[in-house]
Amino acid sequence: MKKLVCCLFLIAAHLPAAQVEDWLKSGLMHPDMIASVRDELALTEEQQAKLKSQLSEARAQAEPLEQAVKEQQKALGLLLQDQSSSADVAGAQLTKLLDAEAAVKQLQLRALIGVRDVLTPEQLAKARKLGPPKVAAGGDVEAKVKEKAGKLKAAVEALGVPPTEAMKYRGGEIETLIKSGQFADANTKLDELMKDSHFKELEAEVEKVDFAKFEPGSTDLDSLRERFESLQTAAQEIISLPLLRELLQAKAAFEAAKEAQDADKVGRILSYVEGKLKKQP
C-alpha cells in the first residue's frame, strides 16, 4: 500500500491548485485524501492491484511528457534571454510549451478518473467524509514548509539577481505541491533544494577573486562572444547560492573590463567562470 500511496503523490505532483479544486468539485478524489484514509477504505486486493497497475502505467507515461515540458520551458527561457528574438518566435515557442503541459494534464486527469472508478460509491463517500480532517492535520508541516520557503526566497532575492531556470523549475514544483496541500512532499523537496543550494554556506565570507591568475584563453571578439553566450546558457542550471554570489564578482569585473575594452581581462574572467561551472555536479 505504501508504494501505491507514493504513486498517487507522483501523479498529482504538478496539478495546479485551482484545477485540483475544480476537479474535486466535479467528484474526483485528490490522492492526498485517498492516502489519508487508506486504512478506513479497506481496499480489496483486487482494488489495490488495479490502482497500482493504473498508476504505474500513468507514471511511466508521465516521465517523457514531463521531460518534454522541461525542454520546452528551457527553450522558451533561452528565447526570452535573446534580445534578437521576436514576439512571434517567442509566442510560437510558448504554444509548444502549453501543448506539452496540456498533454501532462490530460494524463493526470485520466489517472485521477481511473482512481475514482476503482473505488465503490461507498468508499468514495467515506473518503470524502474522512479525508479533509486528516489532511488538515498536517498544519504543523505546512507552517514549517512556508517558513523554509520564505527563508530560501529571501536568500535568493538578497543576491539581487533573478533566479536561474533550474531554480525556477524546482521552486515551481515545490510551490505546486504547497498549493495543492501536499506539504509532506513539499517539505521533502524543499529540504533537497536547500541542501543542493548550499543555503547554510551563505553565512561564510566571500573571498575576493584575483582574475589575473587565470589564463585568458582565446580573446578574439567572436570567440569571446561565443564563450560568453555558452556560459549564459550553462549558468541557468546553477542551484548553488554561494556560487551565484561568487559569480556576481565576476559579473561586476566583466562589465568593467568590457567597458574598458580589455579583451585580455574579459578572457581571464570568462576562464574563471568556465572553471567554476565545470565543477558543478
N, C-alpha and C positions, 0 to 999 in steps of 0.2 A: 504494500500500500504506500510505503514511503516513496518508492520510485514513481508511482502514479501521481502523487502529490507534486513531486518535482517537475514532472512533465506538464502538469496543469499550470504551474507557475511559468514555465518557459513559454507556453503557448500564449499567455496573456501579458507577457513582459513588456510589449511595445504598444499596448492598446491605449489610445488617448482617453483621458478621464471622461470627457463629455460623451464620447462614443460609447464607452462602457455603460454609463448611466442610461443612455438611450436604449441600449440593448437589454439592460436589466429590466427596464420598464416594459419591454416587449415580451418578457417571460424567460429570457436566458439566465443562466446561473453563472455568477462570477466564480472562477476557480478557487479564490480565497474562501468563499462560502462553503463550497463542497469540501475543501480540505479541513475547514474548521469544525465540520460536523460529520466527519468521515466515520467515526465510531457509531454515532446515533443512527446513521443511514442504514447500517447493516447491509452493505452491498453483498450480493451473492458472488460466488467465484466466477460465474459466467459474466456478470456485470463488470467485475474488476478486469477480467480478461479482455472484454470488449473495449473498455475505456483505455486500457494500456495499449492495445493494438491501434486504436484510432489515434491516440495522442503520439505514439511512437512514429506512426506514418506521417502525421502532421509536422512533427519535429524534423523529420528527415527532409520533408518538402520545404520547410521554413528556412533551412540553412542557406541554400543557394539564393532564395528570394531575398533574404536579409543581406546577403553579400552583395547582391545587385543594388540594393538600396544604398549601401555604404559606398559603392563605386560611383553611383550617380551623384551622391552627396559630395564626394570628393571632387568629381568633375565640375560640378557647379561652383564649389568653393574656389577652384583654380580659375575658372572663368571670371568670377567676381573680382579676383585679385588682378586680373589682366585688364589694364585700363584701355586696351585697344579692342576689347570685346564689345559687341553691340548689344542693345537690348533684345533684338530679335534672336541672336545666338543664345544669350542667357535664358531667354524665355523658352526656347526650344529645349534647352537642357533641363529647365525646371519641369517641363511637361514629361520628360523622360523620368525624372525623379518621382513625380506624382504617380506616374504609371507603375513604377516599381513599388511604391508604397501601397498603391491600391491592390496589387497582387498579394502583398503580405496581409492586408486587411481582409481580403476575400478568404484567404486560407484560415485566418484566425476566426472569422465568423463561422465558417463551415465546421471548424473544430469545436467551437462552443455549442453549436447546434447539435453536433454529434454527441457531445457530453450530455446535453439535455435529454436527447432521445433515448439514451441508455437507461436513465432513471425512470422509475414509475411515477405516476401522478402523486402518489402518497409520499414518495421520497422527495420529490420536488417541493411539495407543500411543507414538509418537515424541514428541509434545508432552508427555505425562505423564512420559516418561523424561528429556527435556532441559529441561523448563520450570523445575522447582523450583530447581536450582542457579543458573540465570541470574537468576531473580527474587531469590534470596538475595544476589546480587552488589550489590544496592542498599543494603547495610548502612550505608555512609557517609551516604547521603542520609537513611536512617531516623534516624540519630543526630542529624543537623542539624535535621531536622523536629521531632523530640521536644524538642530544646534550644530551638528558636524557640517552639514551642507552650508550653513551660514558662515562658518569659520573658513571653509575652503574657498567659498566665493569671495569673501573679503580678502583672503590672501592673494587670489588672482587679480582682483581689482587694484590691490595695493601696488602691484607691479607696474600698473599704468599702460599695459598693452592688452590688446584683445586676446581672448583665449584661442589656442590653436584648434584646428579642426578635430584633432584627436580628443582634446579636452571637451569640445562641444558635443562630440558624439557620446562620449562616456557620461558626461554630465546630463545629456538628454535622456539617456537610458535610466539614470537614477531619478530624474525629475518625473518621468513617466510612471515609474514604479511608485513614487510618492503620491502622485495624483490619483493613481488607481488603488491606493490603500495597501500596497504590498510592502509594508515597512520593514519586515524582516529581510526580504530580498534586497531592498534598497539599502539597508544598513550594511549588508554583506558587501555589496558592490561599492558602497561609499568607503568602507574600510580598505578595500582593494585599491581604489583610486587614490586615497590619501597615502597609502604605502608607496604606490608607484610614483606619485608626485613628489615624494620625499618632503612632505609637508613639514615634518618636525625639524628638518635640517635648515629651514629658513631662518632659524634663530642665529645661526653661525654668521660671522662677518664675511663679507665678500672681499677676496684678495684682489688687489689691483693687478691687472694684466699688463705685462711688458710685451707688446706686439712685435717689437724689434727682434725678439728671439726666434721668430718664426720665418721660414723661407717664404718668399713672395710667390713662387710658382710662376705660371705663365701670366704676363701682365699686359699683353696686347688688349685693346679695347673689346674686341669680340669675345676673347677668352674670359676676360673679367666679367662681362655681362652674362655669359653662359654659366660661369661658376656661381654668380650671384643668384640667378634665376633658379638654378638647381638647389641652392641652399634654401631659398624661399619655400620651395616645394617640400623639401625634407623637413624644414622646421615645423611644418604643420602636423607632424607626427609626434612632436615633443609633448611629454606629460610632466616631466620633472620641473618643478617650480624653481629650485635653486639654479638649474641650468638656464632657464629662461632669464633669471636675474643676472646671471653671469654674461649672457649674450647681450644684455642691454648695454653693457660696457662696450662690447664690440660694435653695437649699432651706433652709439654716440661717436666712437672713434672713426667708424666707417664714414659717417656723414661729414665729419670734419676733414678726413682725408680726401673724400670725393670733392668737397668744396674747394680744397687746395689743389685739386687735380694731381694728387700724389699717387700715381699708379702703383709704385712700389709698396707704399704703406697699405693701400687698398688690398693688394695681393697678400700681404702678410696677415692682415685682419681676416681675410677670407680663408687663408690656410688655418688660422687658429679655429675658426668656426667649423671648418670641414673636419678638423681633428676631433673637436668636441662631439659633433654629430655622429662620427664613426664609432664612438664609444657607446652610443646609445644602444640598448638592447633591441 
